[in-house]
């Protein structure tokens, strides 16, 4: 397990963002919403819930699936798929991380949703444990351990320190990219 001082999280975020889009909870008009990290962004890791789920990173609001062209009586269908660039979602809570497994069983089973599959393969999930779940949280009801959130990398915050543990091959790749910042 590795650690980094919370005061150095900006450096960690900058390093992660070098290899692709970094999406994490940001302060937005008194709420917390997932958004793209920039050095000026106000990161909000202390709230348990965001306005919308991290699942939105795998399900865009709109997406062109195909384009159709007609020439006379002939119709051609053109795939509009764009290559999915690597991205990292940081600060995913255990409940959202558990939902990815359910979505995978649906969208990665035959017939595979190749749009979802490409986003799952491109995305690295960094979870953040809940140290004090709310009374209204449902993790316990569904057998989700809020203190052991899973993902490609699991993180825990304690005082002024963020603890980091790689759990998957994608997590190991990300850890290798930031290892010199961790102790």
Secondary structure, 3 states (H helix, E strand, C coil): CEEEEHHHHHHHHHHHHHCCEEEEEEEECCEEEEEECCCCCCECCCCCCCCCCHHHHCCCCCCCCEEEEEECCEEEEEECCCCCCCEEEEEECHHHHHHHHHHHHHHCCCCCCHHHHHHHHHEEEEEECCCCCCCCCCCCCCCCCCCCCCCCEEEEEECCEEEEEECCHHHHHHHHHHHHHCC
